[in-house]
Amino acid sequence: MGMNIVLVNPEIPQNTGNIARTCAATGAVLHLIEPLGFSLEDKYLKRAGLDYWNLMEYHVYRDPEEFWMKNQGIRAFYATTKAPQGYHEVSYQDGDYLFFGCETRGLPENLLEKVYDRCIRIPMREEARSLNLSNSVAIVLYEALRQDRFPGFRTTGALTGRDEGVNPWLDYV
């Protein structure tokens, strides 16, 4: 099934491109709710997502009403700096929907009031307003995947061509 990332009115193409790349790497489905602050043909969007767009599933909705009509009965969490609990304090399940608002305004207050018990925040210093949208998505998504033990993911790497006893930095001097 996989996780779902929902971006409500994203404004910056590079952020959405980075999020698309994260979705491709994790198998998460990306949901974009219009209006968008860019065209999906935007060169910055494509460049930030590199060549990963063909590796991911994404859906575009003309407004929140269309999204809810097509995605009834979902289990959702809403990222906001106004949340009562940290993103790491909830238990995620496969198939959850993680909502993120636009870069300048976040999620609408009237929505947050209705779902306050499912609002989550990323802890940060009091002086900081917020984190970058693509970073926030990655932080929360990877916690949800960690809780599910990274299903189907490669979790180890291997170096090739290693010479024991050789200083690896000498190749870069």
GROMACS elastic network, one bead per residue, 0.5 to 0.9 nm:
[ bonds ]
;  ai    aj funct       b0    kb
    1    27     6  0.88889   500
    1    28     6  0.87350   500
    1    94     6  0.65249   500
    1    95     6  0.56597   500
    2    26     6  0.83587   500
    2    27     6  0.62730   500
    2    28     6  0.55380   500
    2    29     6  0.72736   500
    2    94     6  0.55345   500
    2    95     6  0.50712   500
    2    96     6  0.78440   500
    2   145     6  0.89629   500
    2   151     6  0.89657   500
    3    23     6  0.88638   500
    3    26     6  0.84940   500
    3    27     6  0.74183   500
    3    29     6  0.64254   500
    3    30     6  0.89221   500
    3    93     6  0.81863   500
    3    94     6  0.58782   500
    3    96     6  0.54310   500
    3    97     6  0.63573   500
    3    98     6  0.78191   500
    3   141     6  0.77295   500
    3   144     6  0.81201   500
    3   145     6  0.80718   500
    4    23     6  0.85429   500
    4    27     6  0.89024   500
    4    28     6  0.52657   500
    4    30     6  0.60044   500
    4    31     6  0.72363   500
    4    95     6  0.64567   500
    4    96     6  0.60705   500
    4    98     6  0.60820   500
    4    99     6  0.85152   500
    4   141     6  0.87837   500
    5    19     6  0.86870   500
    5    23     6  0.78572   500
    5    28     6  0.67140   500
    5    29     6  0.61101   500
    5    31     6  0.60008   500
    5    32     6  0.85020   500
    5    96     6  0.86025   500
    5    97     6  0.58589   500
    5    99     6  0.61953   500
    5   100     6  0.77370   500
    5   137     6  0.76850   500
    5   141     6  0.80339   500
    6    29     6  0.84454   500
    6    30     6  0.60744   500
    6    32     6  0.60098   500
    6    33     6  0.74428   500
    6    97     6  0.67281   500
    6    98     6  0.58962   500
    6   100     6  0.61353   500
    6   101     6  0.84185   500
    7    10     6  0.59725   500
    7    16     6  0.83541   500
    7    30     6  0.77214   500
    7    31     6  0.62077   500
    7    32     6  0.50838   500
    7    33     6  0.61772   500
    7    34     6  0.88829   500
    7    98     6  0.85935   500
    7    99     6  0.61145   500
    7   100     6  0.51016   500
    7   101     6  0.59277   500
    7   102     6  0.71281   500
    8    31     6  0.84410   500
    8    32     6  0.63280   500
    8    34     6  0.69421   500
    8    35     6  0.81906   500
    8    36     6  0.82419   500
    8    63     6  0.88716   500
    8    64     6  0.80613   500
    8    99     6  0.73264   500
    8   100     6  0.62209   500
    8   102     6  0.59417   500
    8   106     6  0.83178   500
    8   107     6  0.70938   500
    9    32     6  0.72603   500
    9    33     6  0.56435   500
    9    34     6  0.52926   500
    9    35     6  0.52781   500
    9    36     6  0.50118   500
    9    37     6  0.70332   500
    9    63     6  0.89837   500
    9   101     6  0.66446   500
    9   102     6  0.52621   500
    9   103     6  0.85964   500
    9   107     6  0.89374   500
   10    13     6  0.78083   500
   10    15     6  0.81594   500
   10    16     6  0.70804   500
   10    32     6  0.77259   500
   10    33     6  0.79679   500
   10    34     6  0.79557   500
   10    35     6  0.78188   500
   10    36     6  0.54432   500
   10    37     6  0.60933   500
   10    38     6  0.83355   500
   10   100     6  0.86599   500
   10   101     6  0.68513   500
   10   103     6  0.64928   500
   10   104     6  0.89932   500
   10   133     6  0.88872   500
   11    15     6  0.82855   500
   11    16     6  0.82927   500
   11    35     6  0.86449   500
   11    36     6  0.58330   500
   11    38     6  0.65475   500
   11   102     6  0.61108   500
   11   103     6  0.63975   500
   11   104     6  0.80498   500
   12    15     6  0.55761   500
   12    16     6  0.66783   500
   12    17     6  0.88695   500
   12    36     6  0.85213   500
   12    37     6  0.63031   500
   12    38     6  0.70177   500
   12    44     6  0.89742   500
   12    45     6  0.82986   500
   12   102     6  0.85272   500
   12   103     6  0.74276   500
   13    16     6  0.51803   500
   13    17     6  0.60585   500
   13    18     6  0.85952   500
   13    36     6  0.88667   500
   13    37     6  0.74346   500
   13    38     6  0.61112   500
   13    39     6  0.80961   500
   13    40     6  0.82603   500
   13    42     6  0.71369   500
   13    43     6  0.85082   500
   13    44     6  0.58611   500
   13    46     6  0.83001   500
   13    48     6  0.79231   500
   14    18     6  0.61390   500
   14    19     6  0.85686   500
   14    44     6  0.56407   500
   14    45     6  0.51304   500
   14    46     6  0.81881   500
   14    47     6  0.77487   500
   14    48     6  0.53044   500
   14    49     6  0.78859   500
   14   134     6  0.87296   500
   15    18     6  0.51258   500
   15    19     6  0.61665   500
   15    20     6  0.85614   500
   15    45     6  0.77321   500
   15    48     6  0.75726   500
   15   103     6  0.89380   500
   15   132     6  0.80039   500
   15   133     6  0.64328   500
   15   134     6  0.52280   500
   15   135     6  0.86521   500
   16    20     6  0.60300   500
   16    21     6  0.86065   500
   16    45     6  0.64995   500
   16    48     6  0.78853   500
   16    49     6  0.78400   500
   16   133     6  0.83891   500
   16   134     6  0.70154   500
   17    21     6  0.63157   500
   17    22     6  0.87235   500
   17    44     6  0.75509   500
   17    46     6  0.61802   500
   17    47     6  0.71403   500
   17    50     6  0.77424   500
   17    53     6  0.87780   500
   17   134     6  0.86287   500
   18    21     6  0.51028   500
   18    22     6  0.63368   500
   18    23     6  0.86840   500
   18    45     6  0.80319   500
   18    47     6  0.89697   500
   18    48     6  0.53123   500
   18    49     6  0.53324   500
   18    50     6  0.85599   500
   18   134     6  0.61146   500
   18   135     6  0.87976   500
   19    23     6  0.61111   500
   19    24     6  0.85504   500
   19    30     6  0.81987   500
   19    48     6  0.87062   500
   19    49     6  0.75243   500
   19   133     6  0.83984   500
   19   134     6  0.53990   500
   19   135     6  0.83825   500
   19   137     6  0.70014   500
   19   138     6  0.75226   500
   20    24     6  0.61476   500
   20    25     6  0.86475   500
   20    28     6  0.89395   500
   20    29     6  0.87900   500
   20    30     6  0.69096   500
   20    45     6  0.89606   500
   20    48     6  0.84194   500
   20    49     6  0.57471   500
   20    52     6  0.74208   500
   20    53     6  0.68949   500
   20    56     6  0.74067   500
   20    58     6  0.84035   500
   21    24     6  0.50312   500
   21    25     6  0.62340   500
   21    26     6  0.86832   500
   21    48     6  0.76763   500
   21    50     6  0.72712   500
   21    51     6  0.84392   500
   21    52     6  0.57513   500
   21    53     6  0.72978   500
   21    55     6  0.87319   500
   21    56     6  0.81810   500
   22    25     6  0.51023   500
   22    26     6  0.62000   500
   22    27     6  0.83619   500
   22    28     6  0.79632   500
   22    49     6  0.84839   500
   22   134     6  0.85696   500
   22   137     6  0.85048   500
   22   138     6  0.68631   500
   22   141     6  0.89583   500
   23    26     6  0.51623   500
   23    27     6  0.55521   500
   23    29     6  0.63090   500
   23    30     6  0.66443   500
   23    52     6  0.89662   500
   23    55     6  0.87417   500
   23    56     6  0.65385   500
   23    57     6  0.82950   500
   23   138     6  0.88966   500
   23   141     6  0.89920   500
   24    27     6  0.53482   500
   24    28     6  0.67175   500
   24    29     6  0.81415   500
   24    49     6  0.89930   500
   24    52     6  0.60942   500
   24    53     6  0.71979   500
   24    54     6  0.83295   500
   24    55     6  0.53806   500
   24    57     6  0.78676   500
   25    28     6  0.79936   500
   25    52     6  0.82354   500
   25    55     6  0.81138   500
   25    56     6  0.82937   500
   26    29     6  0.89394   500
   26   141     6  0.86806   500
   26   142     6  0.85314   500
   26   145     6  0.84167   500
   26   150     6  0.87416   500
   26   153     6  0.78686   500
   27    55     6  0.82913   500
   27    56     6  0.67387   500
   27    57     6  0.81378   500
   28    56     6  0.75726   500
   28    57     6  0.77316   500
   28    58     6  0.89982   500
   28    95     6  0.89081   500
   28   141     6  0.85239   500
   29    56     6  0.68276   500
   29    57     6  0.52472   500
   29    58     6  0.56753   500
   29    59     6  0.80273   500
   30    56     6  0.78908   500
   30    57     6  0.64324   500
   30    59     6  0.64386   500
   30    60     6  0.86081   500
   31    57     6  0.87198   500
   31    58     6  0.56650   500
   31    60     6  0.59733   500
   31    61     6  0.76139   500
   31    67     6  0.84724   500
   32    35     6  0.87734   500
   32    36     6  0.78517   500
   32    58     6  0.75724   500
   32    59     6  0.61690   500
   32    61     6  0.62183   500
   32    62     6  0.87086   500
   32    67     6  0.89380   500
   33    36     6  0.72122   500
   33    59     6  0.85259   500
   33    60     6  0.59383   500
   33    62     6  0.61973   500
   33    63     6  0.56610   500
   33    64     6  0.63409   500
   33    66     6  0.87292   500
   33    67     6  0.72054   500
   34    37     6  0.84285   500
   34    60     6  0.71974   500
   34    61     6  0.60125   500
   34    62     6  0.50158   500
   34    63     6  0.54184   500
   34    64     6  0.79052   500
   35    38     6  0.86312   500
   35    61     6  0.87644   500
   35    62     6  0.69453   500
   35    63     6  0.71960   500
   36    39     6  0.71544   500
   36    40     6  0.86043   500
   38    41     6  0.82624   500
   38    42     6  0.65728   500
   38    45     6  0.83280   500
   39    42     6  0.51351   500
   39    43     6  0.89508   500
   39    45     6  0.83002   500
   40    43     6  0.85596   500
   40    45     6  0.69531   500
   40    46     6  0.79968   500
   41    44     6  0.87228   500
   41    45     6  0.73700   500
   41    46     6  0.72207   500
   42    45     6  0.52735   500
   42    46     6  0.64334   500
   42    47     6  0.86607   500
   43    46     6  0.51318   500
   43    47     6  0.59430   500
   43    48     6  0.85301   500
   44    47     6  0.50408   500
   44    48     6  0.60476   500
   44    49     6  0.85043   500
   45    48     6  0.53809   500
   45    49     6  0.62877   500
   45    50     6  0.85011   500
   46    49     6  0.51572   500
   46    50     6  0.58762   500
   46    51     6  0.75822   500
   46    52     6  0.88402   500
   46    53     6  0.78992   500
   47    51     6  0.78696   500
   48    51     6  0.89373   500
   49    52     6  0.58375   500
   49    53     6  0.66051   500
   50    53     6  0.74362   500
   51    54     6  0.70642   500
   51    55     6  0.82631   500
   52    55     6  0.52256   500
   52    56     6  0.68938   500
   53    56     6  0.55892   500
   53    57     6  0.79551   500
   53    58     6  0.87296   500
   54    57     6  0.78863   500
   60    63     6  0.89204   500
   60    67     6  0.84740   500
   61    64     6  0.71756   500
   61    65     6  0.85149   500
   61    66     6  0.59301   500
   61    67     6  0.57489   500
   62    65     6  0.82285   500
   62    66     6  0.64972   500
   62    67     6  0.79539   500
   63    66     6  0.55739   500
   63    67     6  0.66485   500
   64    68     6  0.62468   500
   64    69     6  0.85524   500
   65    68     6  0.52469   500
   65    69     6  0.60914   500
   65    70     6  0.86879   500
   66    69     6  0.50341   500
   66    70     6  0.62488   500
   66    71     6  0.85286   500
   67    70     6  0.53606   500
   67    71     6  0.60068   500
   67    72     6  0.85575   500
   68    71     6  0.50005   500
   68    72     6  0.57769   500
   68    73     6  0.88688   500
   69    72     6  0.61664   500
   71    74     6  0.64028   500
   74    95     6  0.82163   500
   74    96     6  0.70635   500
   74    97     6  0.70822   500
   75    93     6  0.85462   500
   75    95     6  0.77413   500
   75    96     6  0.52847   500
   75    97     6  0.61768   500
   75    98     6  0.88574   500
   76    96     6  0.56481   500
   76    98     6  0.58331   500
   76    99     6  0.72334   500
   76   118     6  0.71257   500
   76   119     6  0.89550   500
   77    87     6  0.89377   500
   77    92     6  0.89127   500
   77    96     6  0.76478   500
   77    97     6  0.63421   500
   77    98     6  0.50679   500
   77    99     6  0.61362   500
   77   115     6  0.82980   500
   77   117     6  0.88836   500
   77   118     6  0.50652   500
   77   119     6  0.57094   500
   77   120     6  0.67061   500
   78    83     6  0.83760   500
   78    97     6  0.84763   500
   78    98     6  0.60015   500
   78   100     6  0.63869   500
   78   101     6  0.86108   500
   78   107     6  0.79650   500
   78   112     6  0.75913   500
   78   115     6  0.78006   500
   78   116     6  0.83716   500
   78   118     6  0.62505   500
   78   120     6  0.58855   500
   78   121     6  0.83523   500
   79    82     6  0.85695   500
   79    83     6  0.73895   500
   79    87     6  0.78960   500
   79    98     6  0.72982   500
   79    99     6  0.60119   500
   79   100     6  0.54636   500
   79   101     6  0.76715   500
   79   106     6  0.84218   500
   79   107     6  0.78669   500
   79   118     6  0.87902   500
   79   119     6  0.58105   500
   79   121     6  0.55634   500
   79   122     6  0.79017   500
   79   136     6  0.84034   500
   79   137     6  0.87896   500
   79   140     6  0.85235   500
   80    83     6  0.56085   500
   80   100     6  0.75331   500
   80   101     6  0.79764   500
   80   106     6  0.68329   500
   80   107     6  0.69809   500
   80   112     6  0.83497   500
   80   119     6  0.65313   500
   80   120     6  0.60996   500
   80   121     6  0.53204   500
   80   122     6  0.80006   500
   80   130     6  0.88748   500
   81    84     6  0.88825   500
   81   106     6  0.86182   500
   81   119     6  0.89224   500
   81   120     6  0.77424   500
   81   121     6  0.52969   500
   81   122     6  0.71916   500
   81   123     6  0.83510   500
   81   129     6  0.78835   500
   81   130     6  0.70176   500
   82   112     6  0.87068   500
   82   116     6  0.89676   500
   82   119     6  0.78813   500
   82   120     6  0.80989   500
   82   121     6  0.70828   500
   83    86     6  0.74047   500
   83   112     6  0.86514   500
   83   116     6  0.69639   500
   83   117     6  0.81822   500
   83   118     6  0.81907   500
   83   121     6  0.53370   500
   83   122     6  0.89197   500
   84   116     6  0.75682   500
   84   117     6  0.73994   500
   84   118     6  0.86678   500
   84   119     6  0.67680   500
   84   120     6  0.67667   500
   84   121     6  0.75347   500
   85    88     6  0.82393   500
   85    89     6  0.64508   500
   85    90     6  0.79114   500
   85   117     6  0.84384   500
   85   118     6  0.84958   500
   85   119     6  0.70117   500
   85   120     6  0.53036   500
   85   121     6  0.62261   500
   85   122     6  0.87006   500
   86    89     6  0.52899   500
   86    90     6  0.74824   500
   86   119     6  0.85088   500
   86   120     6  0.52043   500
   86   122     6  0.57491   500
   86   123     6  0.65198   500
   87    90     6  0.62197   500
   87    91     6  0.89865   500
   87   119     6  0.84172   500
   87   121     6  0.54096   500
   87   122     6  0.58880   500
   87   123     6  0.83078   500
   87   139     6  0.87565   500
   87   140     6  0.63241   500
   87   143     6  0.78494   500
   87   144     6  0.88138   500
   88    91     6  0.79306   500
   88   120     6  0.84184   500
   88   121     6  0.86994   500
   88   122     6  0.81634   500
   88   140     6  0.79124   500
   88   143     6  0.68023   500
   88   144     6  0.84162   500
   89   120     6  0.84144   500
   90   118     6  0.87747   500
   90   120     6  0.81879   500
   91   144     6  0.76962   500
   91   147     6  0.74847   500
   92    95     6  0.87346   500
   92    96     6  0.67532   500
   92   143     6  0.84935   500
   92   144     6  0.54153   500
   92   145     6  0.82153   500
   92   147     6  0.69698   500
   92   148     6  0.78666   500
   93    96     6  0.57371   500
   93   144     6  0.74097   500
   93   145     6  0.87921   500
   93   147     6  0.82950   500
   93   148     6  0.73462   500
   94   144     6  0.82916   500
   94   145     6  0.82777   500
   94   148     6  0.74062   500
   96   144     6  0.88120   500
   98   137     6  0.82620   500
   98   140     6  0.81041   500
   98   141     6  0.77639   500
   99   107     6  0.81524   500
   99   137     6  0.88450   500
  100   103     6  0.89049   500
  100   106     6  0.69142   500
  100   107     6  0.65120   500
  100   133     6  0.77016   500
  100   136     6  0.84444   500
  100   137     6  0.74759   500
  101   104     6  0.83882   500
  101   105     6  0.69357   500
  101   108     6  0.75851   500
  101   133     6  0.82836   500
  102   105     6  0.57305   500
  102   107     6  0.67616   500
  102   133     6  0.78516   500
  103   106     6  0.60246   500
  103   132     6  0.75535   500
  103   133     6  0.62839   500
  105   108     6  0.75655   500
  106   109     6  0.86877   500
  107   110     6  0.86985   500
  107   111     6  0.72108   500
  107   112     6  0.70782   500
  108   111     6  0.54302   500
  108   112     6  0.64657   500
  108   113     6  0.89273   500
  109   113     6  0.61668   500
  109   114     6  0.88493   500
  110   113     6  0.53680   500
  110   114     6  0.68485   500
  111   114     6  0.54289   500
  111   115     6  0.66277   500
  111   116     6  0.84966   500
  112   115     6  0.52132   500
  112   116     6  0.54329   500
  112   117     6  0.89891   500
  112   118     6  0.87113   500
  112   119     6  0.71604   500
  113   116     6  0.53665   500
  113   117     6  0.89420   500
  114   117     6  0.84524   500
  115   118     6  0.54817   500
  115   119     6  0.65642   500
  116   119     6  0.51618   500
  116   120     6  0.86849   500
  117   120     6  0.85116   500
  121   124     6  0.89682   500
  122   130     6  0.86924   500
  122   131     6  0.85089   500
  122   136     6  0.75526   500
  122   139     6  0.82021   500
  122   140     6  0.79605   500
  123   126     6  0.89733   500
  124   127     6  0.83486   500
  124   128     6  0.67577   500
  124   129     6  0.86342   500
  124   130     6  0.79185   500
  124   131     6  0.85475   500
  125   128     6  0.55249   500
  125   129     6  0.85351   500
  126   129     6  0.76846   500
  128   131     6  0.79548   500
  130   133     6  0.85514   500
  130   136     6  0.88704   500
  131   134     6  0.85038   500
  131   135     6  0.67651   500
  131   136     6  0.62230   500
  132   135     6  0.53163   500
  132   136     6  0.61868   500
  132   137     6  0.87875   500
  133   136     6  0.50668   500
  133   137     6  0.62527   500
  133   138     6  0.86926   500
  134   137     6  0.51851   500
  134   138     6  0.62910   500
  134   139     6  0.87190   500
  135   138     6  0.51430   500
  135   139     6  0.61723   500
  135   140     6  0.87560   500
  136   139     6  0.51789   500
  136   140     6  0.62941   500
  136   141     6  0.84123   500
  137   140     6  0.54534   500
  137   141     6  0.58448   500
  137   142     6  0.83584   500
  138   141     6  0.51758   500
  138   142     6  0.58955   500
  138   143     6  0.84649   500
  139   142     6  0.55171   500
  139   143     6  0.63880   500
  139   144     6  0.89013   500
  140   143     6  0.51894   500
  140   144     6  0.63618   500
  140   145     6  0.87400   500
  141   144     6  0.51591   500
  141   145     6  0.62415   500
  141   146     6  0.85515   500
  142   146     6  0.58595   500
  142   147     6  0.84951   500
  142   150     6  0.84628   500
  143   147     6  0.62233   500
  143   148     6  0.87327   500
  144   147     6  0.52848   500
  144   148     6  0.66375   500
  144   149     6  0.88948   500
  144   150     6  0.87479   500
  145   148     6  0.50496   500
  145   149     6  0.62342   500
  145   150     6  0.50652   500
  145   151     6  0.74391   500
  146   150     6  0.54289   500
  146   151     6  0.87179   500
  147   150     6  0.75463   500
  148   151     6  0.64080   500
  149   152     6  0.88947   500
  149   153     6  0.88064   500
  150   153     6  0.55220   500
  150   154     6  0.82651   500
  150   155     6  0.77499   500
  151   154     6  0.88646   500
  152   155     6  0.89757   500
  154   157     6  0.77730   500
  159   162     6  0.66298   500
  162   166     6  0.86203   500
  162   168     6  0.88770   500
  163   166     6  0.58452   500
  163   167     6  0.87604   500
  163   168     6  0.85437   500
  164   167     6  0.85518   500
  165   168     6  0.89400   500
  166   169     6  0.88074   500
  166   170     6  0.83916   500
  167   170     6  0.58607   500
  167   171     6  0.81845   500
  168   171     6  0.61643   500
  168   172     6  0.78980   500
  169   172     6  0.54016   500
  169   173     6  0.67281   500
  170   173     6  0.53709   500
